[in-house]
Amino acid sequence: MKSLRKLFLVGVCLASVGVAEAKGPKWEYMVVSAGLQNRSLEQMLNARGAEGWELVAFTRKDVAVFKRTAR
């Protein structure tokens, strides 16, 4: 599972390299294992949103990938 998560994150990062080269915004990413109950998942998503993170993917393995403009 860790290797799948790393592979996915590498793909996301490589996709963002083209954007960075075009002088677009720079992103930072966060990968979270979200194996939670629905209520806890809702609280976690709201908390990340309040911190400026945007959900960009949610895998079948309950892994959430967030991004925000690099600070």
Backbone as CSV, one residue per row, in Angstrom:
resi,resn,N_x,N_y,N_z,CA_x,CA_y,CA_z,C_x,C_y,C_z
1,MET,0.825,-1.197,0.000,0.000,0.000,0.000,0.866,1.256,0.000
2,LYS,1.977,1.219,0.776,2.847,2.384,0.820,3.451,2.665,-0.547
3,SER,3.831,1.588,-1.274,4.432,1.796,-2.590,3.414,2.355,-3.571
4,LEU,2.158,1.916,-3.470,1.101,2.460,-4.322,0.881,3.941,-4.014
5,ARG,0.879,4.286,-2.742,0.696,5.675,-2.322,1.845,6.537,-2.841
6,LYS,3.078,6.036,-2.705,4.244,6.780,-3.193,4.196,6.948,-4.706
7,LEU,3.825,5.880,-5.406,3.732,5.945,-6.866,2.688,6.972,-7.285
8,PHE,1.553,6.984,-6.618,0.503,7.944,-6.932,0.990,9.365,-6.689
9,LEU,1.649,9.595,-5.550,2.144,10.926,-5.222,3.201,11.384,-6.221
10,VAL,4.077,10.484,-6.634,5.092,10.829,-7.641,4.410,11.259,-8.934
11,GLY,3.371,10.525,-9.343,2.628,10.895,-10.552,2.004,12.263,-10.441
12,VAL,1.412,12.552,-9.291,0.796,13.865,-9.070,1.856,14.950,-9.110
13,CYS,2.986,14.703,-8.468,4.063,15.697,-8.450,4.636,15.928,-9.846
14,LEU,4.833,14.847,-10.600,5.355,15.001,-11.956,4.383,15.783,-12.830
15,ALA,3.096,15.571,-12.640,2.107,16.316,-13.408,2.176,17.793,-13.076
16,SER,2.489,18.117,-11.825,2.554,19.523,-11.433,3.830,20.201,-11.914
17,VAL,4.868,19.429,-12.271,6.122,20.012,-12.752,5.876,20.813,-14.023
18,GLY,5.070,20.288,-14.926,4.759,21.020,-16.147,4.096,22.346,-15.850
19,VAL,3.239,22.381,-14.856,2.577,23.623,-14.450,3.600,24.589,-13.883
20,ALA,4.516,24.105,-13.055,5.520,24.974,-12.447,6.434,25.568,-13.507
21,GLU,6.780,24.779,-14.517,7.646,25.289,-15.573,6.960,26.380,-16.378
22,ALA,5.652,26.379,-16.420,4.909,27.392,-17.153,4.664,28.627,-16.288
23,LYS,5.404,28.760,-15.198,5.315,29.895,-14.276,3.957,29.982,-13.593
24,GLY,3.306,28.851,-13.435,2.042,28.798,-12.708,2.311,28.711,-11.207
25,PRO,1.272,28.530,-10.435,1.454,28.439,-8.982,2.236,27.182,-8.605
26,LYS,2.929,27.245,-7.493,3.640,26.086,-6.963,2.760,25.473,-5.887
27,TRP,2.698,24.153,-5.877,1.811,23.436,-4.972,2.593,22.642,-3.950
28,GLU,1.975,22.438,-2.810,2.464,21.458,-1.854,1.342,20.450,-1.668
29,TYR,1.729,19.208,-1.407,0.761,18.120,-1.325,0.816,17.454,0.038
30,MET,-0.312,16.877,0.433,-0.394,16.102,1.665,-1.158,14.821,1.356
31,VAL,-0.615,13.679,1.773,-1.276,12.391,1.587,-1.683,11.889,2.970
32,VAL,-2.984,11.576,3.118,-3.523,11.178,4.417,-4.220,9.842,4.283
33,SER,-3.891,8.914,5.168,-4.635,7.669,5.245,-5.925,7.991,5.985
34,ALA,-7.051,7.843,5.306,-8.328,8.328,5.841,-9.266,7.196,6.230
35,GLY,-8.743,6.084,6.717,-9.586,4.959,7.110,-10.382,5.293,8.356
36,LEU,-11.370,6.138,8.221,-12.137,6.645,9.346,-13.624,6.380,9.160
37,GLN,-14.369,6.510,10.224,-15.831,6.459,10.133,-16.299,7.714,9.401
38,ASN,-17.517,7.700,8.864,-18.021,8.835,8.086,-17.942,10.150,8.849
39,ARG,-18.327,10.163,10.117,-18.313,11.407,10.894,-16.884,11.918,11.067
40,SER,-15.955,11.010,11.395,-14.553,11.411,11.546,-13.971,11.876,10.218
41,LEU,-14.374,11.220,9.134,-13.911,11.623,7.807,-14.391,13.036,7.492
42,GLU,-15.639,13.321,7.797,-16.181,14.666,7.572,-15.420,15.700,8.382
43,GLN,-15.112,15.399,9.627,-14.361,16.329,10.471,-12.955,16.545,9.927
44,MET,-12.309,15.460,9.473,-10.965,15.574,8.926,-10.965,16.418,7.659
45,LEU,-11.935,16.193,6.768,-12.008,16.965,5.522,-12.263,18.449,5.812
46,ASN,-13.147,18.741,6.750,-13.414,20.137,7.120,-12.190,20.800,7.735
47,ALA,-11.458,20.060,8.560,-10.250,20.604,9.180,-9.195,20.925,8.126
48,ARG,-8.960,20.003,7.169,-7.978,20.266,6.115,-8.419,21.454,5.263
49,GLY,-9.710,21.553,4.959,-10.217,22.688,4.189,-9.987,24.010,4.898
50,ALA,-10.171,24.019,6.213,-9.946,25.237,7.001,-8.477,25.649,6.981
51,GLU,-7.590,24.677,6.755,-6.150,24.958,6.669,-5.728,25.347,5.254
52,GLY,-6.681,25.402,4.337,-6.375,25.802,2.967,-6.105,24.650,2.013
53,TRP,-6.263,23.403,2.462,-6.020,22.242,1.612,-7.252,21.941,0.770
54,GLU,-7.024,21.547,-0.463,-8.089,21.156,-1.396,-7.947,19.673,-1.699
55,LEU,-9.033,18.915,-1.561,-9.011,17.485,-1.868,-8.915,17.312,-3.381
56,VAL,-7.893,16.575,-3.837,-7.735,16.358,-5.278,-7.949,14.911,-5.677
57,ALA,-7.850,13.977,-4.718,-8.076,12.563,-5.032,-8.394,11.803,-3.757
58,PHE,-9.204,10.753,-3.935,-9.501,9.837,-2.835,-9.456,8.446,-3.435
59,THR,-8.502,7.625,-3.006,-8.292,6.326,-3.621,-9.180,5.257,-3.003
60,ARG,-9.214,4.104,-3.653,-9.988,2.966,-3.134,-9.386,2.433,-1.844
61,LYS,-8.173,2.772,-1.560,-7.500,2.321,-0.334,-7.671,3.328,0.799
62,ASP,-8.673,4.203,0.695,-8.947,5.227,1.715,-7.763,6.150,1.960
63,VAL,-7.114,6.568,0.885,-6.028,7.536,0.970,-6.517,8.817,0.315
64,ALA,-6.427,9.921,1.028,-6.847,11.220,0.507,-5.600,12.028,0.137
65,VAL,-5.637,12.669,-1.021,-4.530,13.516,-1.473,-5.063,14.937,-1.550
66,PHE,-4.359,15.839,-0.859,-4.735,17.257,-0.822,-3.626,18.085,-1.443
67,LYS,-3.989,19.277,-1.920,-2.982,20.228,-2.396,-3.399,21.628,-1.960
68,ARG,-2.386,22.497,-1.876,-2.611,23.924,-1.645,-1.426,24.670,-2.231
69,THR,-1.618,25.942,-2.444,-0.531,26.770,-2.943,0.618,26.726,-1.947
70,ALA,1.836,26.540,-2.437,2.999,26.467,-1.562,3.160,27.756,-0.781
71,ARG,3.531,27.607,0.457,3.707,28.775,1.323,5.160,29.059,1.559
